[in-house]
Amino acid sequence: MAQDLVIGIDVGGQTTKCGVIDARGTVLAQTVIRTDTYTEIEPYIAELAAALQHIISEAGAEGHIRGIGVGAPNGNYYTGEIENAVNLTWGGTKRIAFSKLLSDAMNGIPVSLTNDANAAAMGEMTYGAARGMKNFIMITLGTGVGSGIVIDGKIVYGHDGFAGELGHTCAVRYNGRLCNCGKTGCLETYCSATGVARTAREWIEMTSEPSVLRSLDKVTSKDVYEAAKEGDKLALKIFEYTGTILGQKFADFIEFSAPEAIVLFGGLARAKEFLSGPIEKSMNANVLPLWRGKVKLVFSQLKESDAAILGASALAWEL
Ligand SMILES: [Zn+2]
């Protein structure tokens, strides 16, 4: 039988999404299980395998699955292990042989694993905005800032499998915000969804600028977006500040690997109308003249609901 289908799995802190996908990127069947109800890996893998068997039969795909691609926090492409994933309830500080455990539970179907931002980059390259590009940098703007670097058509994994932690490069050198990683001034403390909310709370406290955000109990990045759409000046300034920092950092990234484009994905990338102007402006002001106006800023075209599993599934075509 032709093995012309793959499975994509996106392991998130709360839920795990999985789908059966064909070569054109059509999701034939999909399902979601909880990640955070397990403190041990074995019962989680057992439920995941059962969920996969279910969508395989729903798609009529028995015998057609070429491989399984997994995007997971701290996923190591080289070893197939998830290492030190403190945001996963069964992760902790252990090294978990995820690919092997899942492959064993799935009667030997091969499994390939990488971190979520690399999976997103694979997804854009295979089905999305980066089709035909050989050099680009994927930036995911979610709870944190993730990145996947593609050079000569290949994801850069580095010596140990963890290359591309651009979200933890320094954006603000002096008095920078404390990051979950223990360092200060990391890009993700300013330009993730949480970073935007942090800026809003700081500015509400430090300035007297009138804003609808002042009436809210706990401001989220979505509140800032909604306020900006209504023309709220403080909210608009927050996006300008966020976009300016992103643009400065993108200029550095461009100088490192000369990409054709920077591709943006994730919840915060939905604020495209407020971010793209400030990003382009500061990116071009900070980059060497030879790249000025040359590097495209592209927003993901993948359907948000499918993007995570599509990204992971793209890995499986290499198996
Ligand atoms: Zn950090």
Boltz pocket constraint, residues with backbone or C-beta under 6 A from the ligand:
constraints:
  - pocket:
      binder: B
      contacts: [[A, 167], [A, 168], [A, 179], [A, 180], [A, 181], [A, 182], [A, 183], [A, 186]]
      max_distance: 6.0
